[in-house]
C-alpha cells in the first residue's frame, strides 16, 4: 500500500491530501529515508513523522485491506515507538 494511503487508512493523518502535503514537505520518512507518495509500505517498516516540536515513530504491524479503519483499531496496524 502506498505511504500516503496508509497514513490516511490507519488514521495518522485526517485526509490523504494532508499526507501528500507532509510527504511533499519532506517530513515523512520510512526507515530513515525521505519518501515520495508512491513509496510502498511493508511490514516492519518504521515510519517517522517530523512535526514542528516533536517527532513520532511508528512500526508497521499490518497493512489494512480497507480504505479506512476505525481509530479504535489503529493499534492493530501501527505501534507507536518511543
C-alpha positions as CSV (number, residue, x, y, z in Angstrom):
1,X,0.0,0.0,0.0
2,X,1.2,3.5,-0.8
3,X,2.5,5.6,2.1
4,X,0.0,8.4,1.5
5,X,-2.9,5.9,1.5
6,X,-1.5,4.1,4.5
7,X,-1.2,7.2,6.7
8,X,-4.8,8.0,5.9
9,X,-6.1,4.5,6.3
10,X,-4.7,4.0,9.8
11,X,-5.7,7.5,10.9
12,X,-2.2,9.0,11.3
13,X,-3.5,11.9,9.1
14,X,-7.0,13.1,8.7
15,X,-7.0,13.2,4.9
16,X,-4.9,11.7,2.1
17,X,-4.2,15.2,0.8
18,X,-2.7,16.1,4.2
19,X,-0.4,13.0,4.0
20,X,0.6,14.0,0.4
21,X,1.4,17.6,1.6
22,X,3.5,16.2,4.5
23,X,5.4,13.9,2.2
24,X,5.9,16.8,-0.3
25,X,7.4,18.9,2.5
26,X,9.9,16.1,3.4
27,X,8.7,15.4,6.9
28,X,7.7,11.7,6.4
29,X,10.4,9.1,6.5
30,X,10.4,5.3,6.1
31,X,13.4,3.6,7.8
32,X,15.2,6.9,8.0
33,X,14.8,7.9,4.3
34,X,12.6,10.6,3.0
35,X,9.8,9.2,0.8
36,X,7.6,10.1,-2.2
37,X,3.8,9.5,-2.1
38,X,4.1,6.3,-4.2
39,X,6.5,4.6,-1.9
40,X,5.0,1.2,-0.7
41,X,4.9,0.4,3.0
42,X,5.9,-3.1,4.1
43,X,5.5,-5.0,7.4
44,X,8.2,-4.0,9.9
45,X,8.9,-0.6,8.3
46,X,9.5,2.3,10.7
47,X,7.6,5.4,9.7
48,X,8.8,8.7,11.2
49,X,6.6,11.9,11.1
50,X,8.5,15.1,12.0
51,X,6.3,17.8,13.4
52,X,7.4,21.3,14.4
53,X,8.0,20.4,18.1
54,X,8.2,16.6,18.1
55,X,9.0,13.5,16.1
56,X,6.7,10.5,16.1
57,X,7.8,7.0,15.1
58,X,5.5,4.1,14.3
59,X,6.2,0.5,13.4
60,X,4.0,-1.1,10.7
61,X,2.3,-4.2,12.1
62,X,-0.2,-4.9,9.3
63,X,-1.4,-3.5,6.1
64,X,-5.1,-2.7,6.1
65,X,-7.2,-4.2,3.4
66,X,-9.9,-1.5,3.6
67,X,-9.7,2.2,2.7
68,X,-10.4,3.4,6.3
69,X,-10.1,1.8,9.7
70,X,-11.7,2.9,12.9
71,X,-9.5,4.9,15.2
72,X,-10.1,2.3,17.9
73,X,-8.4,-0.4,15.7
74,X,-5.3,1.7,14.9
75,X,-3.2,-0.4,17.4
76,X,-3.7,-3.4,15.0
77,X,-1.8,-1.7,12.2
78,X,0.8,0.5,13.8
79,X,2.7,0.6,17.1
80,X,3.9,3.9,18.4
81,X,7.6,3.8,19.3
82,X,9.3,5.9,22.0
